[in-house]
Amino acid sequence: MSSTPTAVAPAAEFPPPTLVTGLWRRKLPHYPETPARSWYLFLVVVVSVALYYQLFVSGAVGNQLIAYFHLTFAYFVGIFIVGAAFGAVASVVTGALDRWGRANIVAYGTVVTSLLTLFAQPQCTTKEAYLAVYCLISIVEGAVLVATPALVRDFSPQLDRASAMGFWTLGPVLGALVTTEISTHTLDAHPDWQYHYRLSGIICLVISLVGLVGLRELSPRLRDQIMVSLRDKALVEARARGLDVGALERNQWKQMMHLDIVGSALAISIFLAFFYTIVSFLPVYMATNFGFTAAQANSLGNWYWIASAISLVLTGIVSDALKVRKPFMVFGAIISIIGGYVFLGYTDKPGTDYYTFAVVMSFTAIGSGIAYSTWMASFTETVEKRNPAATAVGLAVWGGVLRTVVTFVLLGLLFVVTAAGTLVNYGPRLQTINAKYHDEIATIQTVGADTLTALGKNPNDEAAQVAALVKLTGDAPADVKTTVELNAKYPDELATLQAIDTTVLVKLLTNPNDPATAATAVGQVAKKFNIPPDQAAARITAASKVPVDQLAVASQTGPGLTAASAKLKAVSAIPADDLAYLSAHGKDVQRAQADSPKQWKRWWWICLIAQICFIPFVFIMAGHWSPRKAAEEAAEHDAAVQRELETMSVQPMVASRE
């Protein structure tokens, strides 16, 4: 677990960076004491949180972006896909640009993204401009994805690595938590997506400026060695004087192209498919399948991120205490798999309540946090086992693989969950139309589009009228047809009879020669139509021609048919463009609503299988399974360090005597 120094000239001393010179020359000539080391680690975590906050805002305001830019769901997902692809390239390139300085990449990168978030993103008025700015932010994120864990590795000995990596992995988790927490409390008051980018830009610019001034990194001679514990500090600095950095930095990419590096990077990348789906599409998923608002969905995400954050940190501390990683990775993966299985079981249960999802997602997040924090520690230790000077290159391999997998994960989502596109593209406007014309749309759905189309072409189409009224009233078709024909043949006569009180009309029909009843009927008709009594009497005489048997049927079905006719007439109040939109996309949306749960369940199964595939790769990574063996190796290492330090202290004395 040690590197043997070669006989080269001692390194030239250089002064430590100051407040001014540290804006570019950030390398420390000596390993910092614990307070300073903790400060640098804190800065790395905070700027990581700020960076991911800016990156994840797009998911929190996804519905608003779709509406503002009139995006199809495919284009919206395509934004993330293209961004992930650029991030993958940036991650790989960062491994080659490590000589520029890891701290410089982080410090200046976060300043650039903050300026883009504050000024460029809110000014975008086209979807193409928004995509371009998002890609720029993704490029920086891809670079920082490599540089920040490299800095954490440099400032954390192996025996403290899981704790440090637990805090580092808070970057994306707390970034997502900050995003959802702020969105939950501001989306209703500020539905404009630009507000959320400006707010993020202001907060993150302040943080990035602190990082610009305060971030530092170890010199290559210090960081290119393995440091197991803080007790190695003196030995690391002694070795640094004679370390051949050039030799250690040769053929680094070739050294990283092994199964334990590439395979484990691929394993964690597919393991995180569920995480990246949640962080990008939780509002879309909860809105289209369960009717949650954007604020509710983001609030639900808070449960996931908080549970994940707590498990990341606590697991790192416990893992360092026991000095093992592998048992935690397997245990965490199993918990996450169980949680994912329960979660997908609710996909086709639209009545599932908020707190059920909160509990299940929290359980899943705990498992993912346990696995991820210990994996990061184990991965850096696996890289160190091959070449400690190749940390940035090893992390570049991981970053490139991760972003490539994310690209294909998002692309796969488009092909698996096709219903989401239909619901996102057409659902919102249909919901607006449905809310405004709920009763009329219910009439359309009851009657049927074909029947209404026939009535629209010919309002006097008797067959279409009968079909529509039968569906609305449930009366017998023969009775409805009789009433419709009666209304068509005797419209004035029926209007006259309707003007007469039912009791009076019954008496008149049974005893037409009763003068008192006749006089009452004439008075009622005259009043209804505002005509003289003689004209009213003439109308009553004409109405007597209506067949009594048909009139009896009409008297039974008439009131219901009148109400049904009013419903049919109300349909015409829907604007033609809304009616056309409803006709064009209504069936597709109904089909998508039926298909969506099945397709999402299929996607969650894919994520679940990906997590299962993660477990075998744990066995090829560095580290022990047994805490006892790990403790024994740590003790042996301490003894070896002490012997080497004693040898180094004796050698100058012997040389001086000679």
C-alpha positions as CSV (number, residue, x, y, z in Angstrom):
1,M,0.0,0.0,0.0
2,S,3.0,2.3,-0.5
3,S,4.9,3.8,-3.4
4,T,8.6,3.4,-3.5
5,P,10.4,6.8,-4.3
6,T,12.9,6.9,-7.1
7,A,16.2,8.7,-6.9
8,V,15.5,12.0,-8.6
9,A,16.4,15.6,-7.6
10,P,14.4,17.1,-4.8
11,A,11.4,19.1,-5.7
12,A,12.0,22.9,-5.8
13,E,10.2,24.6,-3.0
14,F,7.4,27.0,-4.0
15,P,5.5,29.4,-1.7
16,P,2.0,28.4,-0.7
17,P,-0.8,30.3,-2.6
18,T,-2.0,33.6,-1.2
19,L,-5.4,35.2,-1.5
20,V,-4.3,36.8,-4.9
21,T,-2.0,34.2,-6.3
22,G,-4.4,31.5,-5.2
23,L,-6.9,32.6,-7.9
24,W,-4.9,30.5,-10.3
25,R,-1.9,28.8,-8.5
26,R,-3.9,26.8,-6.0
27,K,-1.5,23.9,-5.3
28,L,-0.4,23.4,-1.7
29,P,3.2,22.4,-1.0
30,H,2.3,20.6,2.2
31,Y,-0.5,18.4,3.4
32,P,-2.9,20.7,5.3
33,E,-3.8,20.4,8.9
34,T,-7.3,19.0,9.8
35,P,-9.1,22.4,10.1
36,A,-7.8,23.6,6.7
37,R,-8.5,20.2,5.2
38,S,-12.0,20.2,6.5
39,W,-12.6,23.7,5.1
40,Y,-11.4,22.6,1.6
41,L,-13.7,19.5,1.7
42,F,-16.6,21.7,2.8
43,L,-16.0,24.1,-0.1
44,V,-16.0,21.2,-2.5
45,V,-19.3,19.9,-1.2
46,V,-20.9,23.3,-1.2
47,V,-19.9,24.3,-4.7
48,S,-21.1,20.8,-5.9
49,V,-24.5,21.4,-4.3
50,A,-24.7,24.8,-6.1
51,L,-23.8,23.3,-9.4
52,Y,-26.4,20.5,-9.2
53,Y,-29.0,23.0,-8.0
54,Q,-28.5,24.8,-11.3
55,L,-28.5,21.7,-13.3
56,F,-31.7,20.2,-11.7
57,V,-33.8,23.4,-11.9
58,S,-34.9,22.3,-15.4
59,G,-36.6,19.2,-14.0
60,A,-38.4,21.1,-11.3
61,V,-39.9,23.6,-13.8
62,G,-40.2,21.0,-16.6
63,N,-44.0,21.5,-17.0
64,Q,-43.5,25.3,-17.2
65,L,-40.7,24.9,-19.8
66,I,-42.8,22.6,-21.9
67,A,-45.7,25.1,-21.9
68,Y,-43.6,28.2,-22.5
69,F,-41.5,26.8,-25.4
70,H,-44.3,24.6,-26.7
71,L,-42.0,21.6,-26.4
72,T,-43.0,18.0,-27.3
73,F,-42.1,15.5,-24.6
74,A,-39.5,14.1,-27.0
75,Y,-37.8,17.4,-27.3
76,F,-37.9,18.0,-23.6
77,V,-36.2,14.6,-22.9
78,G,-33.9,15.3,-25.8
79,I,-32.5,18.3,-23.9
80,F,-31.4,16.1,-21.1
81,I,-30.0,13.5,-23.6
82,V,-27.9,16.0,-25.5
83,G,-26.8,17.6,-22.2
84,A,-25.7,14.2,-20.8
85,A,-23.8,13.5,-24.0
86,F,-21.9,16.7,-23.8
87,G,-21.3,16.0,-20.1
88,A,-19.8,12.6,-21.0
89,V,-17.3,14.2,-23.4
90,A,-16.4,16.8,-20.8
91,S,-15.8,14.2,-18.2
92,V,-13.3,12.3,-20.4
93,V,-11.6,15.5,-21.5
94,T,-11.2,16.6,-17.8
95,G,-9.0,13.6,-17.2
96,A,-6.6,14.9,-19.8
97,L,-6.8,18.5,-18.6
98,D,-6.1,17.6,-15.0
99,R,-2.7,19.4,-15.3
100,W,-4.6,22.7,-15.4
101,G,-5.6,22.1,-11.8
102,R,-8.6,20.3,-10.3
103,A,-9.5,23.2,-8.1
104,N,-9.3,25.6,-11.0
105,I,-11.8,23.5,-13.0
106,V,-14.2,23.5,-10.1
107,A,-13.8,27.1,-9.1
108,Y,-14.0,28.7,-12.5
109,G,-16.5,26.2,-13.8
110,T,-19.1,27.0,-11.1
111,V,-18.6,30.7,-11.7
112,V,-19.3,30.2,-15.4
113,T,-22.4,28.1,-14.7
114,S,-23.8,30.7,-12.2
115,L,-23.4,33.5,-14.7
116,L,-25.1,31.4,-17.4
117,T,-28.0,30.5,-15.0
118,L,-28.5,34.0,-13.8
119,F,-28.2,35.9,-17.1
120,A,-28.3,33.6,-20.2
121,Q,-30.9,31.0,-19.3
122,P,-33.8,33.3,-18.3
123,Q,-33.2,35.4,-21.5
124,C,-33.8,32.4,-23.8
125,T,-36.9,32.9,-25.9
126,T,-36.5,29.9,-28.2
127,K,-36.1,26.2,-27.4
128,E,-32.9,26.1,-29.5
129,A,-31.3,28.9,-27.3
130,Y,-32.4,27.1,-24.2
131,L,-30.9,23.9,-25.4
132,A,-27.6,25.6,-26.2
133,V,-27.2,27.2,-22.8
134,Y,-28.2,23.9,-21.1
135,C,-25.5,22.1,-23.0
136,L,-22.9,24.6,-21.8
137,I,-23.9,24.1,-18.2
138,S,-23.8,20.3,-18.8
139,I,-20.3,20.5,-20.1
140,V,-19.1,22.3,-17.0
141,E,-21.1,19.8,-14.8
142,G,-19.3,16.9,-16.6
143,A,-15.9,18.4,-15.9
144,V,-16.8,19.2,-12.2
145,L,-18.2,15.6,-11.9
146,V,-14.6,14.4,-12.3
147,A,-12.7,17.2,-10.5
148,T,-14.7,17.3,-7.3
149,P,-14.4,13.7,-6.2
150,A,-10.7,13.9,-7.2
151,L,-10.3,16.8,-4.7
152,V,-12.2,14.8,-2.0
153,R,-10.0,11.8,-2.6
154,D,-6.8,14.0,-2.3
155,F,-7.9,15.5,1.0
156,S,-9.2,12.3,2.6
157,P,-7.1,9.3,3.6
158,Q,-8.5,5.9,2.8
159,L,-9.6,5.2,6.4
160,D,-11.7,8.4,6.2
161,R,-12.7,8.1,2.6
162,A,-16.2,6.8,2.9
163,S,-17.2,9.7,5.2
164,A,-15.6,12.2,2.9
165,M,-17.3,10.6,-0.2
166,G,-20.6,10.5,1.7
167,F,-20.4,14.2,2.1
168,W,-19.3,14.7,-1.5
169,T,-22.3,12.6,-2.8
170,L,-24.4,15.1,-1.0
171,G,-23.7,17.4,-4.0
172,P,-26.2,15.9,-6.4
173,V,-28.6,14.8,-3.6
174,L,-28.6,18.2,-1.8
175,G,-28.7,19.9,-5.1
176,A,-31.9,18.0,-5.9
177,L,-33.2,18.7,-2.4
178,V,-32.6,22.4,-2.6
179,T,-34.2,22.5,-6.0
180,T,-37.4,20.7,-4.9
181,E,-37.6,22.5,-1.6
182,I,-37.4,26.0,-3.1
183,S,-39.7,25.0,-6.0
184,T,-42.2,23.6,-3.6
185,H,-42.5,27.0,-1.8
186,T,-42.2,29.3,-4.8
187,L,-43.8,27.6,-7.8
188,D,-47.4,28.6,-6.9
189,A,-46.4,32.3,-6.3
190,H,-43.9,32.4,-9.2
191,P,-45.1,30.1,-12.0
192,D,-42.7,31.7,-14.5
193,W,-39.7,29.5,-14.9
194,Q,-37.4,32.4,-15.4
195,Y,-37.8,33.4,-11.7
196,H,-36.4,30.1,-10.6
197,Y,-33.3,30.3,-12.8
198,R,-32.6,33.9,-11.6
199,L,-33.0,32.8,-8.0
200,S,-30.7,29.8,-8.5
201,G,-28.2,32.0,-10.3
202,I,-28.0,34.6,-7.5
203,I,-27.6,32.0,-4.8
204,C,-25.0,30.0,-6.7
205,L,-23.0,33.0,-7.8
206,V,-22.3,33.9,-4.2
207,I,-21.3,30.4,-3.4
208,S,-19.1,30.1,-6.5
209,L,-17.2,33.3,-5.6
210,V,-16.4,31.9,-2.2
211,G,-15.1,28.8,-3.9
212,L,-13.1,30.9,-6.4
213,V,-11.2,32.6,-3.6
214,G,-10.9,29.7,-1.2
215,L,-10.5,26.4,-3.1
216,R,-7.0,24.7,-3.0
217,E,-5.5,21.4,-4.1
218,L,-2.5,19.3,-3.2
219,S,0.6,19.4,-5.3
220,P,1.1,16.4,-7.6
221,R,3.9,15.0,-5.5
222,L,1.6,14.8,-2.5
223,R,-1.6,13.6,-4.2
224,D,0.1,11.0,-6.4
225,Q,0.6,8.8,-3.3
226,I,-1.6,6.5,-1.3
227,M,-2.5,7.9,2.1
228,V,-4.1,5.3,4.2
229,S,-4.5,7.4,7.4
230,L,-3.6,10.8,8.7
231,R,-0.6,9.1,10.4
232,D,0.9,8.8,6.9
233,K,1.2,12.6,6.6
234,A,4.9,12.8,7.5
235,L,5.8,9.8,5.3
236,V,3.9,11.2,2.3
237,E,5.6,14.6,2.6
238,A,9.0,12.8,3.0
239,R,8.4,10.7,-0.1
240,A,7.2,13.7,-2.1
241,R,10.7,15.1,-2.2
242,G,11.9,12.2,-4.3
243,L,8.8,11.2,-6.2
244,D,9.1,10.9,-9.9
245,V,5.7,12.3,-10.9
246,G,6.4,11.9,-14.6
247,A,6.8,8.2,-14.3
248,L,3.6,7.8,-12.3
249,E,1.6,9.9,-14.9
250,R,2.7,7.8,-17.9
251,N,0.2,5.4,-19.5
252,Q,-2.6,6.3,-17.1
253,W,-5.4,5.7,-19.5
254,K,-4.1,2.2,-20.3
255,Q,-3.8,1.4,-16.6
256,M,-7.5,2.3,-16.1
257,M,-8.8,0.1,-18.9
258,H,-9.5,-2.9,-16.7
259,L,-12.7,-4.6,-15.6
260,D,-12.4,-3.5,-12.0
261,I,-12.4,0.1,-13.1
262,V,-14.6,0.2,-16.2
263,G,-16.9,-2.6,-15.1
264,S,-17.6,-1.1,-11.7
265,A,-18.1,2.4,-13.3
266,L,-20.7,0.8,-15.6
267,A,-22.3,-1.0,-12.7
268,I,-22.9,2.1,-10.6
269,S,-24.1,4.0,-13.7
270,I,-26.9,1.6,-14.4
271,F,-27.6,1.3,-10.7
272,L,-28.4,5.1,-10.7
273,A,-31.0,4.8,-13.6
274,F,-33.8,5.1,-11.0
275,F,-32.1,8.2,-9.5
276,Y,-31.8,10.0,-12.8
277,T,-35.3,9.2,-13.8
278,I,-36.6,10.6,-10.5
279,V,-34.5,13.7,-10.6
280,S,-35.6,14.5,-14.2
281,F,-39.1,13.3,-14.5
282,L,-40.7,13.0,-11.1
283,P,-43.1,15.9,-11.7
284,V,-44.1,14.5,-15.1
285,Y,-44.6,11.0,-13.7
286,M,-46.7,12.1,-10.7
287,A,-48.8,14.6,-12.8
288,T,-49.6,12.2,-15.7
289,N,-50.3,9.1,-13.6
290,F,-51.6,10.4,-10.2
291,G,-52.7,14.0,-10.9
292,F,-50.1,15.6,-8.5
293,T,-49.3,19.3,-9.1
294,A,-45.7,20.3,-9.7
295,A,-45.4,21.6,-6.2
296,Q,-46.7,18.3,-4.7
297,A,-44.3,16.3,-6.8
298,N,-41.4,18.4,-5.8
299,S,-42.4,18.2,-2.2
300,L,-42.5,14.4,-2.6
301,G,-39.0,14.5,-4.0
302,N,-37.9,16.2,-0.7
303,W,-38.6,12.9,1.1
304,Y,-36.3,11.1,-1.3
305,W,-33.4,13.5,-1.1
306,I,-33.5,14.0,2.7
307,A,-33.5,10.2,3.3
308,S,-30.7,9.8,0.8
309,A,-28.6,12.6,2.3
310,I,-28.9,11.2,5.8
311,S,-28.0,7.7,4.7
312,L,-25.0,8.9,2.6
313,V,-23.4,10.6,5.6
314,L,-24.2,8.1,8.3
315,T,-23.1,5.2,6.1
316,G,-19.8,6.8,5.3
317,I,-19.1,7.3,9.1
318,V,-20.0,3.7,9.9
319,S,-18.1,2.3,6.9
320,D,-14.9,4.1,8.0
321,A,-15.3,2.9,11.6
322,L,-15.6,-0.7,10.4
323,K,-13.0,-0.2,7.5
324,V,-15.1,-2.1,5.0
325,R,-17.1,-1.0,1.9
326,K,-18.4,-4.1,0.2
327,P,-20.9,-5.3,2.7
328,F,-22.5,-1.9,2.7
329,M,-22.7,-1.8,-1.1
330,V,-24.5,-5.1,-1.2
331,F,-26.8,-4.3,1.7
332,G,-27.7,-0.9,0.3
333,A,-28.4,-2.4,-3.1
334,I,-30.8,-5.0,-1.6
335,I,-32.7,-2.3,0.3
336,S,-33.0,-0.2,-2.8
337,I,-34.1,-3.1,-4.9
338,I,-36.9,-4.0,-2.3
339,G,-38.0,-0.3,-2.3
340,G,-38.0,-0.2,-6.1
341,Y,-40.1,-3.3,-6.3
342,V,-42.7,-1.9,-3.9
343,F,-42.6,1.5,-5.7
344,L,-43.4,-0.1,-9.1
345,G,-46.3,-2.0,-7.6
346,Y,-48.2,1.3,-7.1
347,T,-47.7,2.4,-10.7
348,D,-51.1,1.2,-11.8
349,K,-52.9,2.3,-8.6
350,P,-54.0,5.9,-9.3
351,G,-55.6,6.3,-5.9
352,T,-52.2,5.9,-4.1
353,D,-51.8,8.8,-1.6
354,Y,-49.0,11.2,-1.1
355,Y,-47.6,9.7,2.1
356,T,-47.5,6.1,0.8
357,F,-45.2,7.3,-2.0
358,A,-43.2,9.4,0.6
359,V,-42.5,6.3,2.7
360,V,-41.6,4.0,-0.2
361,M,-39.4,6.5,-1.9
362,S,-37.6,7.3,1.4
363,F,-36.9,3.6,1.9
364,T,-35.5,3.3,-1.6
365,A,-33.4,6.4,-1.1
366,I,-31.8,5.0,2.1
367,G,-30.7,1.9,0.2
368,S,-29.3,3.9,-2.7
369,G,-27.4,6.2,-0.3
370,I,-25.8,3.3,1.6
371,A,-24.6,1.7,-1.7
372,Y,-23.5,4.9,-3.4
373,S,-21.3,6.5,-0.7
374,T,-19.4,3.3,0.0
375,W,-19.1,2.6,-3.8
376,M,-17.4,6.0,-4.3
377,A,-14.9,5.3,-1.5
378,S,-14.2,1.8,-2.9
379,F,-13.9,3.0,-6.5
380,T,-11.2,5.6,-5.6
381,E,-9.4,2.9,-3.6
382,T,-9.6,0.6,-6.6
383,V,-8.1,3.3,-8.8
384,E,-5.4,3.9,-6.2
385,K,-4.6,0.2,-6.1
386,R,-3.6,0.4,-9.8
387,N,-2.0,3.9,-9.7
388,P,-2.7,6.7,-7.1
389,A,-1.5,9.3,-9.6
390,A,-4.3,8.2,-12.0
391,T,-7.1,9.3,-9.8
392,A,-8.4,12.0,-12.2
393,V,-8.1,9.6,-15.1
394,G,-10.0,6.9,-13.3
395,L,-12.7,9.3,-12.3
396,A,-12.8,10.6,-15.9
397,V,-13.5,7.0,-17.0
398,W,-16.3,6.8,-14.4
399,G,-17.7,10.2,-15.4
400,G,-17.6,9.4,-19.1
401,V,-19.3,6.0,-18.5
402,L,-21.9,7.6,-16.2
403,R,-22.9,10.3,-18.6
404,T,-23.0,7.9,-21.5
405,V,-25.3,5.6,-19.6
406,V,-27.5,8.5,-18.6
407,T,-27.8,9.4,-22.2
408,F,-29.0,5.9,-23.2
409,V,-31.2,5.7,-20.1
410,L,-33.1,8.9,-21.1
411,L,-33.2,7.7,-24.7
412,G,-34.6,4.4,-23.6
413,L,-37.3,6.2,-21.6
414,L,-38.5,7.8,-24.8
415,F,-39.0,4.4,-26.4
416,V,-40.4,2.6,-23.4
417,V,-42.8,5.2,-22.0
418,T,-44.3,6.5,-25.2
419,A,-47.6,7.4,-23.5
420,A,-45.8,10.1,-21.5
421,G,-45.2,12.0,-24.7
422,T,-48.8,12.0,-25.6
423,L,-49.9,13.0,-22.1
424,V,-47.4,15.8,-21.9
425,N,-47.9,17.1,-25.4
426,Y,-51.7,17.1,-25.4
427,G,-52.9,16.5,-21.9
428,P,-52.6,20.0,-20.4
429,R,-54.8,21.7,-23.1
430,L,-57.3,18.9,-23.0
431,Q,-57.5,19.3,-19.2
432,T,-58.2,23.0,-19.6
433,I,-60.9,22.3,-22.2
434,N,-62.4,19.5,-19.9
435,A,-62.4,21.8,-16.9
436,K,-64.3,24.6,-18.8
437,Y,-66.7,22.3,-20.7
438,H,-67.0,19.3,-18.4
439,D,-70.7,18.7,-18.9
440,E,-70.6,19.3,-22.6
441,I,-67.7,16.8,-23.0
442,A,-69.6,14.3,-20.9
443,T,-72.4,14.7,-23.4
444,I,-70.0,14.1,-26.3
445,Q,-68.6,11.0,-24.6
446,T,-72.1,9.6,-24.0
447,V,-73.4,10.3,-27.4
448,G,-70.3,9.5,-29.4
449,A,-68.3,11.6,-31.9
450,D,-69.8,9.9,-34.9
451,T,-73.4,10.7,-34.0
452,L,-72.5,14.3,-33.1
453,T,-70.7,14.7,-36.4
454,A,-73.8,13.5,-38.3
455,L,-75.9,16.0,-36.3
456,G,-73.4,18.7,-37.1
457,K,-73.7,18.0,-40.8
458,N,-77.5,17.8,-40.7
459,P,-79.4,18.9,-37.5
460,N,-82.6,17.4,-38.9
461,D,-81.1,13.9,-39.3
462,E,-83.9,11.9,-37.5
463,A,-81.8,8.8,-37.1
464,A,-78.9,10.7,-35.5
465,Q,-81.4,12.6,-33.3
466,V,-83.0,9.4,-32.0
467,A,-79.6,7.7,-31.5
468,A,-78.3,10.7,-29.5
469,L,-81.4,11.0,-27.4
470,V,-81.6,7.3,-26.6
471,K,-78.0,7.4,-25.3
472,L,-78.7,10.4,-23.2
473,T,-82.1,9.4,-21.7
474,G,-82.0,5.6,-21.8
475,D,-85.6,5.5,-23.1
476,A,-86.8,2.9,-25.6
477,P,-85.8,3.8,-29.1
478,A,-89.4,3.3,-30.4
479,D,-90.7,5.8,-27.8
480,V,-88.0,8.3,-28.6
481,K,-88.7,7.9,-32.3
482,T,-92.4,8.5,-31.8
483,T,-91.7,11.6,-29.8
484,V,-89.2,13.0,-32.3
485,E,-91.6,12.3,-35.2
486,L,-94.4,13.9,-33.3
487,N,-92.4,17.0,-32.6
488,A,-91.4,17.2,-36.2
489,K,-95.0,16.8,-37.5
490,Y,-96.9,18.9,-34.9
491,P,-94.5,21.5,-33.5
492,D,-97.1,24.3,-33.1
493,E,-99.8,21.9,-31.7
494,L,-97.4,20.5,-29.1
495,A,-96.3,24.0,-28.1
496,T,-100.0,24.8,-27.5
497,L,-100.6,21.7,-25.4
498,Q,-97.5,22.4,-23.4
499,A,-98.9,25.8,-22.5
500,I,-101.9,24.1,-20.8
501,D,-101.5,22.9,-17.2
502,T,-101.2,19.1,-17.0
503,T,-104.3,18.7,-14.9
504,V,-106.4,21.0,-17.1
505,L,-105.1,19.2,-20.2
506,V,-106.1,15.8,-18.9
507,K,-109.6,17.0,-18.2
508,L,-109.8,18.6,-21.6
509,L,-108.7,15.4,-23.3
510,T,-111.1,13.2,-21.4
511,N,-114.1,15.7,-21.6
512,P,-113.5,18.2,-24.4
513,N,-117.1,19.6,-24.1
514,D,-116.7,20.8,-20.5
515,P,-117.0,24.7,-20.9
516,A,-115.2,25.5,-17.6
517,T,-112.2,23.4,-18.5
518,A,-112.2,24.7,-22.1
519,A,-112.3,28.3,-20.8
520,T,-109.4,27.7,-18.5
521,A,-107.4,26.1,-21.3
522,V,-108.1,29.1,-23.6
523,G,-107.0,31.5,-20.9
524,Q,-103.7,29.7,-20.3
525,V,-102.9,29.5,-24.0
526,A,-103.8,33.2,-24.6
527,K,-101.6,34.2,-21.7
528,K,-98.7,32.0,-22.9
529,F,-98.6,33.3,-26.4
530,N,-100.1,36.8,-25.7
531,I,-102.9,36.3,-28.2
532,P,-106.7,37.0,-28.1
533,P,-109.1,34.2,-26.8
534,D,-110.4,33.4,-30.2
535,Q,-106.9,32.7,-31.5
536,A,-106.1,30.6,-28.5
537,A,-109.3,28.6,-29.0
538,A,-108.3,28.0,-32.6
539,R,-104.9,26.7,-31.5
540,I,-106.5,24.3,-29.1
541,T,-108.8,23.0,-31.8
542,A,-105.8,22.5,-34.1
543,A,-104.0,20.7,-31.3
544,S,-106.8,18.2,-31.0
545,K,-105.6,16.6,-34.2
546,V,-102.6,15.2,-32.4
547,P,-103.1,11.4,-32.0
548,V,-103.8,10.7,-28.4
549,D,-101.8,7.5,-28.2
550,Q,-98.7,9.2,-29.5
551,L,-99.3,12.1,-27.2
552,A,-99.4,9.8,-24.3
553,V,-95.9,8.4,-25.2
554,A,-94.6,12.0,-25.7
555,S,-95.9,13.0,-22.3
556,Q,-93.8,10.3,-20.7
557,T,-90.6,10.8,-22.6
558,G,-90.9,14.5,-23.4
559,P,-89.4,16.1,-20.2
560,G,-86.3,13.9,-20.5
561,L,-86.0,14.5,-24.2
562,T,-86.2,18.3,-23.5
563,A,-83.4,18.2,-21.1
564,A,-81.3,15.9,-23.4
565,S,-81.9,18.3,-26.3
566,A,-80.7,21.2,-24.1
567,K,-77.5,19.2,-23.5
568,L,-77.0,18.6,-27.2
569,K,-77.5,22.3,-27.9
570,A,-74.9,23.2,-25.2
571,V,-72.3,21.2,-27.1
572,S,-72.4,23.9,-29.8
573,A,-71.0,26.3,-27.2
574,I,-67.6,24.7,-27.4
575,P,-65.3,26.7,-29.7
576,A,-64.6,25.1,-33.0
577,D,-60.8,24.9,-32.4
578,D,-61.3,23.4,-29.0
579,L,-63.7,20.9,-30.4
580,A,-61.3,20.1,-33.2
581,Y,-58.4,19.6,-30.7
582,L,-60.6,17.4,-28.6
583,S,-61.6,15.4,-31.7
584,A,-58.0,15.1,-32.9
585,H,-56.3,14.1,-29.6
586,G,-59.0,13.0,-27.2
587,K,-58.8,9.3,-28.1
588,D,-55.0,9.4,-28.2
589,V,-54.9,10.8,-24.7
590,Q,-57.5,8.4,-23.4
591,R,-55.4,5.5,-24.8
592,A,-52.2,7.0,-23.4
593,Q,-53.8,7.3,-19.9
594,A,-54.7,3.6,-20.1
595,D,-51.2,2.7,-21.4
596,S,-49.1,4.9,-19.2
597,P,-49.2,2.9,-16.0
598,K,-48.2,-0.3,-17.9
599,Q,-45.3,1.5,-19.7
600,W,-44.0,3.1,-16.5
601,K,-44.1,-0.2,-14.7
602,R,-42.1,-1.7,-17.5
603,W,-39.5,1.1,-17.1
604,W,-39.3,0.7,-13.3
605,W,-38.7,-3.0,-13.9
606,I,-35.7,-2.1,-16.2
607,C,-34.4,0.2,-13.4
608,L,-34.8,-2.6,-10.9
609,I,-33.0,-5.2,-13.1
610,A,-30.2,-2.6,-13.5
611,Q,-29.8,-2.4,-9.8
612,I,-29.6,-6.2,-9.5
613,C,-26.9,-6.2,-12.1
614,F,-24.8,-3.9,-9.9
615,I,-24.3,-6.5,-7.2
616,P,-21.8,-8.9,-9.0
617,F,-19.4,-6.0,-9.7
618,V,-19.0,-5.4,-6.0
619,F,-16.9,-8.5,-5.8
620,I,-14.2,-7.3,-8.2
621,M,-13.5,-4.0,-6.4
622,A,-10.7,-3.3,-3.9
623,G,-11.3,-3.8,-0.2
624,H,-12.2,-6.4,2.4
625,W,-15.5,-8.0,3.4
626,S,-14.4,-8.7,7.0
627,P,-13.9,-5.7,9.4
628,R,-11.5,-7.9,11.4
629,K,-9.2,-8.4,8.3
630,A,-9.5,-4.8,7.4
631,A,-8.4,-3.7,10.9
632,E,-5.5,-6.1,10.8
633,E,-4.3,-4.7,7.5
634,A,-4.6,-1.1,8.8
635,A,-2.5,-2.1,11.9
636,E,0.1,-3.7,9.7
637,H,0.2,-0.6,7.5
638,D,0.7,1.7,10.6
639,A,3.6,-0.5,11.7
640,A,5.2,-0.4,8.2
641,V,4.8,3.4,8.1
642,Q,6.5,3.7,11.5
643,R,9.4,1.5,10.4
644,E,9.9,3.5,7.2
645,L,9.9,6.8,9.0
646,E,12.4,5.5,11.5
647,T,14.6,4.3,8.6
648,M,14.4,7.8,7.0
649,S,15.3,9.5,10.2
650,V,18.4,7.2,10.7
651,Q,19.7,7.6,7.2
652,P,20.6,11.4,7.5
653,M,22.4,10.7,10.8
654,V,24.5,8.0,9.2
655,A,25.2,10.2,6.2
656,S,26.4,13.1,8.5
657,R,28.8,10.8,10.4
658,E,30.3,9.7,7.2
